Each structure stands twice: as structure tokens, then as C-alpha cells.
């Protein structure tokens, strides 16, 4: 049988999942009565937000020129935070369908995903989607694709995934233009693990793509990275649901297996499986380790215990290896986990999945980035928590991560976007004309300046038409310092931040003002202070709740009232010495909304 392995890549909201729906419908993989929008998006979170979070694999049979074709395709995410999911999907394919919105044109993630596919030596078929909309300009967008990506405009297919127009022609082009897999069936088995999920009854379910050889039910497999062997009790394919089969899965095909794998640590995404009786000589290349950009702490809240949170983390990490976690402690919040994410949206998704799928309540601290600390003794260390910053006398310099940010924006927003980048310590690199009314703008920016509200501000000043994509360049030395927050003269490590000296006063005042709004009044006065080293740079005071102790005095000598007020004052002092301040969850996130 002819086999075609490909993935669907695009910028977010350009119609990948809708195109996958039409392809499933036209090939008969899903009956019309079972059809629904985003059929491959299995999580409620994906359907609610209208975005793809996890790449989904599916196999369908399609007859073309009187021959059956097995089409294995993967619907991938489009947001920059899920770049790792896209890179994994490309490794399992020989071709890619690049979807471009006929009304929006080439956008930042379109370019990034296209270059990923080009670097992976994949054959690319360009699809101009949404051609049935009144504002569609398919010919102009095809010329954009040619000028920006170098893919011929005349080869672009015009498709409407919503109505199904052009989808049969696309399926034909996939069969004709994409190459088949090159693996040898007779060679020793090599299969790449590209995903996995945990099932309470069957254990770990492994998703794999066979590169050479065959894998059958009953085989004893050997995982070359983990060094473990297992007996396969079930194999199957995604059609589009997991469907058990009896025939072996041969080179070029995609499937899943169940082998009574109970330990979460035994399955590594990117590992190579082979047969225990006839092992392959070397493992497959696998994947590059994902680059975590954003870090924050999760602590158990409400009735959730630390052990429950740990179990939920372990299960979620198996399904999404792109986030990492390690135990940590905080004087204010107790035992929890320090977690690393690919970006801010990834962090939000992980928190929601923990609460929904793991059934836990968590308190989240403000996100930070990785800093490199050069010590006076020549040693270089990396920290992800400002509270871990060494003693200033031992620090030679502090380096922050720098990213190359590529914007695609309307002409009228160029000035406002440049002002935004300059206010965030950006360095102008280049500007390029893209098409009528749109330009590409490239800046170097500190990562810490774009992880907070930068994307929201970008969308606001460009009226929703601006897009961005960023790549890590490395670390750069700058005038940075740790700003501590003192609540009632006690340092709260979870609120510490690393700031630039030029913005320290402004940032400190804004943060203290926000904290004053978030922390409720107590029976005693609470001073809030921002400090760099021993220098206080900002202060606010939350006044105490007061009782009118002189209300019972209807007259008489004034010394009686003074006596009552002095007695109250002494009581407040005593309460302040022994009292503790209740800090709500919102206060730990106040760092995010301190403005510029």
C-alpha cells in the first residue's frame, strides 16, 4: 500500500483543525452524524479556547487513481509556545501542508513553521485557505508566500476548509507530490516514540512511528534510551479514534501500543524502540531538548496536599514533556514545585490542565526567566528564581536572556510598535516591506520584557493584526539587581524580582501600589516596602482597621479620651509584633501588572 506521512502547519487560527475535519469527512474516516468542529481536538480546553494544544495523529485510507493510499497526518498547534509539538510532528513526517489564511496573509508563525519544515527537508504543499470569504485575496497572498518563503505562487492550492472547496484536489496533490517513507521492512525494527498518554487501567499508551522493520502484537520490545523491555499486549492505529488491529505495523506507519507500562519514568519522548530479540545497531536521532523560557512556582492550595500535586504533575509531564518541574520551598507558601514552560500561554494551559485533569487547587507565583550569574571566582551559574540570587559581593555580573523578535504588522502601527519596543529596552535590527499595507520589523529584546503583557499591548496597538515570533539568542550583561518586597518588615521571597536599575524606582512604586490594593486591611498597620540591598526605594502603608474607643465618652476631661487612645495604641503595637499578614493569591501575581 502507498503511504504518505505529513503534518498540517500554520499560524494560529488559519484553519488547520477545520481542514483536518474536512479531510476526515471526505475520506470517510468520520461519519457525517458523528462530525463536529475540531474533531481531533480531544481536550475541552482546546475546544473552549479554539486552539490546538496537543498534536493529534490520525490514519485514513484514500483511493486515488484506482490505488489505495494510507494517509497518516498530524494536526499541529499554531501558537509560538507550542513550537516543540510542531518540531516533534515534523520528525515523524516526509511532507507538510502549510496553511495560509487568504484574508490575513503570511504571519509570524507561518514563517517560523515553514522554516522548520524546510530545515527538516520536508516536501511542502502550500494551501491558501478561506478563499470563499469576501475579503479573501488569494493571489496576493500567494505572491507573499513566494516573496517571503520562496515557495512558487503557482503551486499554491486554493481551498475553503469550511465549505470543502478544493479539498479533493489537495488530497490528490498529497498522493502525487509528497514522497513515501524510505524505511526498509526487512531491516531490524526501529520506531520513534513521538507521544504518550496515561490510562488508569492500561498504563502508559505509547504513540510511535515505525521507521524500519515491523512491530506486531506479542513482540517483546526494547527501549534503547530507557534500557527497558516490555511485552506488547495491544497495537492499533488512530482512525481517528484508537482502533485495535491484528496486522503488524510496518515501516512508514504510525500507531500506538499497550505493554503494561506502569512507571511514568520508563517512557521518554524521542526514544527509539526496537525488538528485544533482534535489536537495531543504533537509536534514531530523536528530538532536541525543548528550551524553557518562563518559570514559576506552583504550591498546593485549599484542600490539596503536596502528594496530590506531585501525582498530578507526574501524569501531566508524561503527556507534555515540554514542561519541567522540581521540588522547592517558600517561607510564605510552604512546599511546592518550581516549573519551567515554553511561554506564558503554555504556563496558563498547564495550570488549567492541572486543576481540571489532576483535580488539584494551586497557588501560582509570578513568572520569571533564567538568568546567568558570573561569580567573582569565575564560576557561572544559572538561576530561575530571584530569591536564589547569591550575595551581591560574590557577583561579578548578571546576564539576562535576549531574544530576536520578528513582528509582522500593518504600516500604520509601525510607529507605535517601535515606541513599545524602545520602552522595553529593545534594539532595532531591521525593517522589511512585505506586501501592500504590511511590514516586517525585527528587534532584539530582553525576554523578561516580553513575557508579561507585551503580546496584549501588541494586539491593542495593531488592532489585532500584529503578530510576533521570537527565538532565543543567548545571554547579555546588563545593569540588573534583585528587588525585595518587605511586608510588615518581613521579606517575602515569592515576590522578589530582578529589575533593571533604570526602571527599579518606577517598577517598585507600581508594585507596592498594586500590593496595597490586593492585601486586605488588618487590625494593625502594615508597611509595604520595596528594597534593593539595604536601600528602600518605595513604601506604602496599609492603615489599620480602627475602633472608635472614645465613643462612650460623652464629655468630661480630655485626658480621659487621651488615656483610651494611648491604650489602643499600645495594643496595636503589641498585635503588630505577634501578628501575621494574610497574603492572597492575587498579590503574588501583582508583579505582572505593574505597568511601564
C-alpha positions as CSV (number, residue, x, y, z in Angstrom):
1,X,0.0,0.0,0.0
2,X,1.2,3.6,-0.8
3,X,1.9,5.5,2.5
4,X,2.0,9.3,2.9
5,X,3.1,10.8,6.2
6,X,2.5,14.6,6.6
7,X,1.5,17.2,9.1
8,X,-0.6,20.4,8.9
9,X,1.3,23.6,10.0
10,X,0.2,27.2,10.1
11,X,-0.1,30.3,12.2
12,X,-2.8,30.2,14.9
13,X,-6.4,30.5,13.7
14,X,-5.6,30.0,10.0
15,X,-7.8,26.9,9.7
16,X,-5.6,23.8,10.4
17,X,-8.2,21.9,12.5
18,X,-11.0,22.8,10.1
19,X,-9.0,21.5,7.2
20,X,-8.3,18.3,9.1
21,X,-12.1,18.0,9.8
22,X,-12.9,18.2,6.0
23,X,-10.2,15.7,5.2
24,X,-11.6,13.2,7.7
25,X,-15.1,13.7,6.3
26,X,-14.1,13.4,2.7
27,X,-12.1,10.2,3.3
28,X,-15.0,8.6,5.2
29,X,-13.0,8.3,8.5
30,X,-15.8,10.1,10.4
31,X,-19.4,9.6,9.5
32,X,-21.5,12.8,8.9
33,X,-23.6,12.1,12.0
34,X,-20.5,11.9,14.2
35,X,-19.0,15.0,12.7
36,X,-18.3,18.1,14.9
37,X,-15.9,21.0,14.7
38,X,-12.3,20.4,15.8
39,X,-12.9,16.6,15.9
40,X,-9.2,16.0,16.5
41,X,-9.0,18.4,19.5
42,X,-9.8,16.0,22.3
43,X,-9.4,18.3,25.3
44,X,-12.3,20.5,26.5
45,X,-9.7,23.3,26.9
46,X,-8.8,23.2,23.2
47,X,-12.5,23.4,22.2
48,X,-13.2,26.3,24.6
49,X,-10.2,28.4,23.6
50,X,-10.5,27.4,19.9
51,X,-6.8,26.5,19.7
52,X,-4.8,23.3,19.2
53,X,-2.6,22.4,22.2
54,X,-1.6,18.8,21.5
55,X,-0.6,17.5,18.1
56,X,-3.1,14.8,17.0
57,X,-2.2,11.9,14.7
58,X,-4.7,10.1,12.6
59,X,-4.6,7.4,9.8
60,X,-7.1,7.3,6.9
61,X,-7.5,5.3,3.6
62,X,-8.0,7.3,0.5
63,X,-8.4,5.9,-3.0
64,X,-6.5,7.8,-5.7
65,X,-6.1,6.8,-9.4
66,X,-7.6,3.3,-8.5
67,X,-4.9,2.7,-5.8
68,X,-5.4,2.8,-2.0
69,X,-3.3,5.4,-0.1
70,X,-2.7,5.3,3.6
71,X,-2.6,8.9,4.8
72,X,-1.0,9.4,8.2
73,X,-1.3,13.1,9.2
74,X,-0.8,15.2,12.3
75,X,-2.8,18.4,13.1
76,X,-0.3,20.6,15.0
77,X,-0.6,23.7,17.2
78,X,-0.1,27.2,15.7
79,X,0.9,29.2,18.8
80,X,4.6,30.0,19.3
81,X,4.5,28.5,22.8
82,X,3.8,25.0,21.3
83,X,6.7,25.2,18.9
84,X,8.1,21.9,20.4
85,X,4.9,20.0,19.5
86,X,5.4,21.1,15.8
87,X,9.1,20.1,15.7
88,X,8.2,16.6,17.0
89,X,5.5,16.2,14.4
90,X,7.8,17.2,11.6
91,X,10.3,14.5,12.7
92,X,7.6,11.8,12.1
93,X,6.7,13.0,8.5
94,X,8.1,13.3,5.0
95,X,5.8,16.2,4.0
96,X,4.0,19.2,5.3
97,X,0.8,21.1,4.4
98,X,1.4,24.8,5.0
99,X,-1.9,26.6,5.5
100,X,-2.1,30.4,5.0
101,X,-5.2,32.5,5.6
102,X,-6.4,34.2,2.4
103,X,-7.6,37.2,4.4
104,X,-4.6,37.6,6.8
105,X,-1.7,36.5,4.6
106,X,1.8,35.4,5.8
107,X,2.2,35.9,9.5
108,X,5.0,35.4,12.1
109,X,4.3,31.8,13.0
110,X,3.7,30.9,9.3
111,X,7.3,31.9,8.6
112,X,8.7,30.1,11.7
113,X,6.8,26.8,10.9
114,X,7.7,27.0,7.2
115,X,11.4,27.3,8.0
116,X,11.1,24.4,10.5
117,X,9.7,22.2,7.7
118,X,12.4,23.4,5.2
119,X,15.2,22.7,7.7
120,X,13.7,19.2,8.2
121,X,14.0,18.6,4.4
122,X,10.2,18.1,4.0
123,X,8.2,18.5,0.8
124,X,5.8,21.4,1.3
125,X,2.4,21.9,-0.2
126,X,1.1,25.4,0.3
127,X,-2.6,25.9,0.8
128,X,-4.4,29.3,0.6
129,X,-7.4,28.8,2.9
130,X,-10.6,30.7,3.4
131,X,-10.8,31.7,-0.3
132,X,-14.6,31.9,-0.1
133,X,-14.6,34.9,2.3
134,X,-15.5,38.3,0.7
135,X,-12.2,39.8,2.0
136,X,-10.1,37.0,0.6
137,X,-7.1,37.9,-1.6
138,X,-5.6,34.5,-2.6
139,X,-3.5,35.7,-5.5
140,X,-1.8,38.5,-3.4
141,X,-1.2,36.0,-0.5
142,X,0.3,33.5,-3.0
143,X,2.8,36.2,-4.1
144,X,3.5,36.9,-0.4
145,X,4.4,33.2,0.1
146,X,6.7,33.3,-2.9
147,X,8.5,36.6,-1.8
148,X,8.9,35.7,1.9
149,X,9.3,31.9,1.8
150,X,10.5,31.2,-1.8
151,X,7.7,28.7,-2.5
152,X,6.3,29.1,-6.0
153,X,3.0,31.1,-6.1
154,X,1.6,29.0,-9.0
155,X,1.9,25.8,-6.8
156,X,-0.4,27.2,-4.1
157,X,-3.7,25.4,-3.8
158,X,-6.9,27.5,-3.2
159,X,-9.1,25.9,-0.6
160,X,-12.0,26.6,1.6
161,X,-11.8,24.2,4.6
162,X,-15.2,25.4,5.9
163,X,-17.1,24.5,2.7
164,X,-14.8,21.8,1.4
165,X,-13.9,23.6,-1.8
166,X,-10.6,22.4,-3.2
167,X,-10.0,19.7,-0.5
168,X,-10.4,16.8,-3.0
169,X,-7.7,18.4,-5.2
170,X,-5.5,18.8,-2.0
171,X,-5.9,15.1,-1.2
172,X,-4.8,14.3,-4.8
173,X,-1.8,16.6,-4.5
174,X,-0.8,14.9,-1.3
175,X,-0.8,11.5,-3.0
176,X,1.1,12.8,-6.1
177,X,3.5,15.4,-4.7
178,X,4.6,14.0,-1.3
179,X,7.2,11.3,-1.2
180,X,6.5,7.9,0.5
181,X,8.6,6.7,3.5
182,X,12.0,5.2,2.7
183,X,12.2,2.6,5.6
184,X,13.1,-1.0,4.8
185,X,10.6,-3.5,6.1
186,X,13.1,-6.3,6.3
187,X,15.6,-4.3,8.4
188,X,15.7,-4.6,12.3
189,X,12.8,-2.7,13.8
190,X,13.3,1.0,14.7
191,X,10.3,3.0,16.0
192,X,10.4,6.6,17.2
193,X,8.2,7.4,20.3
194,X,6.6,10.8,19.5
195,X,3.9,11.0,22.2
196,X,2.3,9.1,25.1
197,X,-0.7,9.3,27.4
198,X,-1.5,7.6,30.7
199,X,-4.6,5.4,31.2
200,X,-5.6,4.3,34.7
201,X,-6.5,0.8,33.5
202,X,-3.9,0.1,30.7
203,X,-1.0,2.1,32.0
204,X,1.2,4.2,29.6
205,X,-0.1,4.2,26.0
206,X,2.9,4.8,23.6
207,X,2.4,6.6,20.3
208,X,5.1,5.7,17.7
209,X,6.1,5.9,14.1
210,X,7.9,2.8,12.6
211,X,11.0,3.9,10.6
212,X,12.3,0.5,9.7
213,X,11.1,-3.1,10.2
214,X,7.8,-4.2,11.7
215,X,6.2,-4.2,15.1
216,X,3.4,-6.7,16.0
217,X,1.2,-7.7,18.9
218,X,3.1,-10.1,21.2
219,X,6.6,-8.8,20.3
220,X,9.0,-8.1,23.1
221,X,10.3,-4.5,22.6
222,X,13.4,-2.9,23.9
223,X,13.5,0.9,24.6
224,X,17.1,1.9,23.8
225,X,17.2,5.1,25.9
226,X,15.5,3.8,29.0
227,X,17.0,0.3,28.7
228,X,13.7,-1.5,29.5
229,X,11.9,-4.4,27.8
230,X,8.2,-4.9,27.6
231,X,5.7,-7.4,26.0
232,X,3.2,-5.8,23.7
233,X,-0.4,-6.7,24.6
234,X,-2.1,-4.5,22.1
235,X,-1.3,-2.4,19.0
236,X,-3.5,-0.2,16.9
237,X,-3.9,2.9,14.7
238,X,-5.7,6.2,15.0
239,X,-8.7,6.0,12.7
240,X,-9.3,8.7,14.1
241,X,-10.0,7.1,17.4
242,X,-7.6,4.4,18.8
243,X,-8.6,1.2,16.9
244,X,-7.0,-2.1,17.8
245,X,-5.6,-4.1,14.8
246,X,-4.2,-7.6,14.4
247,X,-1.9,-7.0,11.5
248,X,1.7,-5.7,12.2
249,X,2.6,-2.0,11.9
250,X,5.2,-1.8,9.2
251,X,7.9,0.8,8.2
252,X,6.4,4.2,7.5
253,X,3.2,3.6,9.5
254,X,2.0,5.3,12.7
255,X,0.3,3.6,15.6
256,X,0.0,3.0,19.4
257,X,0.9,0.2,21.7
258,X,-0.1,-1.0,25.2
259,X,2.5,-3.1,27.1
260,X,1.6,-2.9,30.8
261,X,4.0,0.0,31.3
262,X,3.1,1.3,34.8
263,X,6.1,3.5,35.6
264,X,5.9,7.0,34.2
265,X,9.7,7.4,34.1
266,X,10.2,4.5,31.7
267,X,8.8,6.3,28.6
268,X,10.8,9.1,27.1
269,X,9.5,11.1,24.1
270,X,12.1,10.8,21.3
271,X,13.3,7.4,22.5
272,X,13.8,4.5,20.0
273,X,12.0,1.2,20.3
274,X,13.4,-2.0,18.7
275,X,12.8,-5.7,19.1
276,X,14.5,-7.4,22.0
277,X,15.3,-10.5,20.0
278,X,16.7,-8.5,17.0
279,X,18.0,-5.2,18.2
280,X,18.9,-2.3,15.9
281,X,22.5,-1.2,15.9
282,X,21.9,2.4,16.8
283,X,19.0,4.6,18.0
284,X,17.2,7.2,15.9
285,X,18.2,10.9,16.2
286,X,15.2,11.8,18.4
287,X,14.5,15.4,19.4
288,X,16.3,18.4,20.7
289,X,15.6,19.2,24.3
290,X,12.9,21.9,24.5
291,X,14.1,25.4,25.6
292,X,12.1,26.5,28.6
293,X,11.6,30.3,28.6
294,X,9.4,31.1,31.6
295,X,9.5,29.8,35.1
296,X,7.1,30.0,38.1
297,X,6.2,28.1,41.3
298,X,3.1,26.0,41.9
299,X,2.0,25.4,45.5
300,X,-0.9,23.4,46.8
301,X,-4.0,25.4,47.9
302,X,-7.3,24.7,49.6
303,X,-7.7,21.0,50.5
304,X,-5.0,19.9,48.1
305,X,-2.0,18.1,49.6
306,X,1.6,18.2,48.4
307,X,1.5,14.5,47.4
308,X,-1.7,15.1,45.3
309,X,0.0,17.9,43.4
310,X,3.1,15.8,42.8
311,X,1.0,12.9,41.4
312,X,-0.9,15.4,39.1
313,X,2.5,16.8,37.9
314,X,3.9,13.4,37.1
315,X,0.9,12.4,35.0
316,X,0.8,15.7,33.1
317,X,4.5,15.6,32.5
318,X,4.2,12.2,30.8
319,X,1.7,13.8,28.3
320,X,3.6,17.0,27.9
321,X,7.4,16.6,28.4
322,X,8.0,20.2,27.3
323,X,7.4,21.5,30.8
324,X,9.8,20.5,33.7
325,X,9.4,20.6,37.5
326,X,11.4,20.2,40.6
327,X,10.5,20.5,44.3
328,X,11.0,23.8,46.1
329,X,10.0,25.5,49.3
330,X,8.9,29.0,50.3
331,X,8.7,30.7,53.7
332,X,5.4,32.1,52.7
333,X,3.8,29.2,50.8
334,X,5.5,26.0,52.1
335,X,6.4,23.1,49.9
336,X,5.7,23.2,46.1
337,X,7.3,22.9,42.7
338,X,9.4,25.1,40.5
339,X,8.2,24.7,36.9
340,X,9.6,25.6,33.5
341,X,7.5,26.4,30.5
342,X,7.9,27.3,26.8
343,X,6.0,30.6,27.2
344,X,3.2,32.4,29.0
345,X,0.3,30.6,27.2
346,X,1.9,27.3,27.9
347,X,2.1,28.2,31.6
348,X,-1.7,29.1,31.6
349,X,-2.6,25.8,29.9
350,X,-0.5,23.7,32.3
351,X,-2.2,25.4,35.3
352,X,-5.7,24.8,33.9
353,X,-4.9,21.2,33.0
354,X,-3.5,20.5,36.4
355,X,-6.7,21.8,38.0
356,X,-9.1,20.1,35.6
357,X,-7.3,16.8,34.9
358,X,-5.5,16.4,38.2
359,X,-8.3,17.7,40.4
360,X,-5.9,19.9,42.4
361,X,-6.0,23.6,43.6
362,X,-2.8,25.5,43.1
363,X,-1.3,28.9,44.1
364,X,0.9,30.2,41.3
365,X,3.7,32.8,41.7
366,X,4.6,35.4,39.2
367,X,6.6,34.1,36.2
368,X,10.3,34.8,35.8
369,X,13.1,33.9,33.3
370,X,16.5,32.2,33.5
371,X,19.5,34.5,34.5
372,X,23.2,33.7,34.2
373,X,25.3,34.8,37.2
374,X,29.0,35.2,36.7
375,X,30.7,34.9,40.1
376,X,33.8,36.7,41.2
377,X,35.6,33.4,41.3
378,X,35.0,32.7,37.6
379,X,32.1,30.3,38.1
380,X,28.9,30.8,36.0
381,X,25.6,29.6,37.5
382,X,22.0,29.8,36.2
383,X,19.0,30.7,38.4
384,X,15.3,30.7,37.6
385,X,14.1,32.2,41.0
386,X,15.2,35.7,42.1
387,X,15.2,34.5,45.7
388,X,18.2,32.2,44.7
389,X,20.4,35.2,43.7
390,X,23.8,34.9,45.5
391,X,25.2,37.5,47.8
392,X,25.9,40.7,45.8
393,X,29.5,40.8,47.0
394,X,30.1,37.4,45.2
395,X,28.6,38.5,41.9
396,X,30.8,39.9,39.0
397,X,27.9,40.4,36.6
398,X,24.3,39.4,35.9
399,X,23.3,38.3,32.4
400,X,19.7,38.2,31.1
401,X,18.2,36.2,28.2
402,X,18.0,38.1,24.9
403,X,15.5,37.1,22.1
404,X,15.2,38.0,18.4
405,X,11.6,39.1,17.9
406,X,10.1,39.3,14.4
407,X,6.9,41.3,14.0
408,X,4.5,41.4,11.1
409,X,2.4,44.5,11.4
410,X,0.2,47.0,9.4
411,X,2.0,50.1,8.1
412,X,0.0,52.5,10.3
413,X,1.1,50.6,13.5
414,X,4.9,50.8,12.8
415,X,5.5,54.0,14.9
416,X,3.6,52.8,18.0
417,X,5.3,49.4,17.8
418,X,8.7,51.0,17.7
419,X,7.9,53.1,20.7
420,X,6.7,50.0,22.6
421,X,10.0,48.2,21.7
422,X,12.1,51.1,22.7
423,X,10.3,51.4,26.1
424,X,11.1,47.7,26.7
425,X,14.9,48.2,26.1
426,X,14.7,46.9,22.5
427,X,17.5,47.2,19.9
428,X,16.3,47.9,16.4
429,X,17.7,45.4,13.8
430,X,15.9,45.7,10.5
431,X,12.6,46.6,8.7
432,X,11.3,45.0,5.5
433,X,8.4,45.6,3.2
434,X,6.2,42.5,3.0
435,X,3.2,43.4,0.9
436,X,0.8,46.3,0.4
437,X,0.0,47.7,3.8
438,X,2.2,45.3,5.9
439,X,5.8,45.3,7.0
440,X,8.3,43.0,8.9
441,X,10.0,44.6,11.9
442,X,12.8,42.9,13.8
443,X,14.0,43.9,17.3
444,X,16.3,42.4,19.9
445,X,14.5,42.4,23.3
446,X,15.2,41.1,26.8
447,X,12.9,38.1,27.3
448,X,11.9,39.4,30.7
449,X,10.3,42.5,29.0
450,X,8.0,40.4,26.7
451,X,6.7,37.7,29.0
452,X,4.3,39.9,30.9
453,X,1.8,41.9,28.9
454,X,3.8,42.5,25.7
455,X,1.6,40.4,23.4
456,X,-1.6,42.0,24.7
457,X,-0.2,45.5,24.1
458,X,0.9,44.5,20.6
459,X,-2.6,43.3,19.7
460,X,-4.0,46.5,21.1
461,X,-1.8,48.9,19.2
462,X,-2.2,46.9,15.9
463,X,-5.9,46.4,16.4
464,X,-5.4,42.7,16.4
465,X,-3.5,42.5,13.1
466,X,0.1,42.4,14.5
467,X,1.8,39.0,15.1
468,X,5.2,38.1,16.6
469,X,7.6,35.2,16.8
470,X,10.8,35.0,18.8
471,X,13.9,32.9,19.1
472,X,16.5,32.8,21.9
473,X,19.8,34.5,21.0
474,X,21.7,34.0,24.2
475,X,22.6,36.0,27.4
476,X,23.7,39.6,27.6
477,X,25.2,41.5,30.5
478,X,23.1,44.5,31.8
479,X,22.7,46.6,35.0
480,X,20.4,44.3,36.9
481,X,19.6,43.9,40.6
482,X,17.2,42.0,42.8
483,X,14.3,44.0,44.3
484,X,13.0,42.5,47.5
485,X,9.5,43.1,48.8
486,X,9.0,43.5,52.5
487,X,5.6,43.1,54.1
488,X,5.4,44.2,57.7
489,X,9.2,44.3,57.7
490,X,9.4,40.6,56.6
491,X,11.0,39.7,53.2
492,X,8.5,37.7,51.0
493,X,10.8,35.6,48.8
494,X,7.9,34.7,46.4
495,X,7.5,38.4,45.5
496,X,11.2,39.1,44.8
497,X,12.0,40.2,41.2
498,X,15.1,41.0,39.2
499,X,14.8,44.5,37.6
500,X,16.9,46.9,35.5
501,X,18.5,49.7,37.5
502,X,16.9,52.4,35.3
503,X,13.4,51.1,35.9
504,X,13.8,50.0,39.5
505,X,12.2,53.0,41.2
506,X,9.2,53.1,38.8
507,X,8.7,49.3,39.0
508,X,9.0,49.3,42.8
509,X,6.4,52.1,43.3
510,X,4.0,50.5,40.8
511,X,4.3,47.0,42.5
512,X,3.9,48.4,46.0
513,X,0.7,50.4,45.0
514,X,-0.7,47.2,43.4
515,X,0.1,45.2,46.5
516,X,-1.7,47.8,48.7
517,X,-4.9,47.2,46.7
518,X,-4.6,43.4,46.9
519,X,-3.7,42.8,50.6
520,X,-6.7,43.4,52.9
521,X,-6.5,45.6,56.0
522,X,-5.7,44.0,59.3
523,X,-6.1,45.1,62.9
524,X,-2.7,46.6,62.8
525,X,-0.8,48.9,60.4
526,X,1.1,47.1,57.6
527,X,4.1,48.8,56.0
528,X,4.9,47.6,52.4
529,X,8.4,48.3,51.1
530,X,10.5,47.7,48.0
531,X,14.2,47.5,48.6
532,X,17.4,46.9,46.6
533,X,20.0,45.7,49.0
534,X,19.7,47.9,52.1
535,X,18.1,50.8,50.3
536,X,14.3,51.3,50.5
537,X,13.1,52.7,47.1
538,X,9.4,52.7,47.6
539,X,6.9,52.5,50.5
540,X,3.2,52.3,51.1
541,X,1.2,51.7,54.3
542,X,-2.0,49.8,54.7
543,X,-3.8,51.5,57.6
544,X,-5.2,49.5,60.4
545,X,-8.9,48.9,60.9
546,X,-9.8,51.1,63.8
547,X,-12.5,51.1,66.5
548,X,-13.8,54.4,67.9
549,X,-12.8,53.7,71.6
550,X,-13.8,57.3,72.6
551,X,-17.5,56.8,71.5
552,X,-18.6,56.0,75.1
553,X,-17.2,59.3,76.3
554,X,-20.0,61.9,76.3
555,X,-18.0,64.6,78.0
556,X,-15.6,65.1,80.8
557,X,-11.9,65.9,80.8
558,X,-10.0,65.4,77.5
559,X,-7.3,63.4,79.4
560,X,-9.9,60.5,79.6
561,X,-10.1,60.3,75.8
562,X,-6.3,60.5,75.5
563,X,-5.9,57.7,78.0
564,X,-8.2,55.4,75.9
565,X,-6.4,56.3,72.7
566,X,-2.9,55.6,74.2
567,X,-4.2,52.2,75.5
568,X,-5.5,51.4,72.0
569,X,-2.1,52.5,70.5
570,X,-0.2,50.1,72.8
571,X,-2.5,47.3,71.9
572,X,-1.9,47.9,68.2
573,X,1.9,47.8,68.8
574,X,1.7,44.5,70.7
575,X,-0.6,43.0,67.9
576,X,1.9,44.1,65.2
577,X,4.7,42.3,67.0
578,X,2.9,38.9,67.2
579,X,0.5,39.2,64.2
580,X,1.0,37.7,60.7
581,X,-0.2,39.2,57.4
582,X,-2.5,37.1,55.2
583,X,-1.3,37.5,51.6
584,X,-3.8,36.4,48.9
585,X,-3.1,34.7,45.6
586,X,-3.7,37.9,43.6
587,X,-0.8,39.6,45.4
588,X,1.7,37.1,44.1
589,X,0.5,37.9,40.5
590,X,0.8,41.7,41.1
591,X,4.2,41.6,39.6
592,X,2.6,41.0,36.2
593,X,0.6,44.2,36.2
594,X,2.9,46.9,37.4
595,X,2.9,48.8,34.0
596,X,5.8,50.7,32.5
